[in-house]
């Protein structure tokens, strides 16, 4: 719809060369959250990872970063890496 910022994504967020799925769940004035699923080759199905702010992919370090605006002057920034099918905060 015009002006709608929500979306469905099929980016490979765990860097395994399989398309993963992300669906917008909430949208505020400054922050966008999505539910994420990654494809598990072992299980032959998509596995839910959880609800996170929109990820920015850093393929060179295989890191995902997020930035959440807390108020006019503050942001919460995090970096994640994969440990199997689980995301772990690294920064």
Secondary structure, DSSP 8 states (H G I E B T S, - for coil): -TT----EE---TTSSSS--EEEEEEE-SS-EEEEEEEEETTTTEEEEEEEEE--EEETTTTEEEEEEE-SSS-EEEEEEEEETTEEEE--
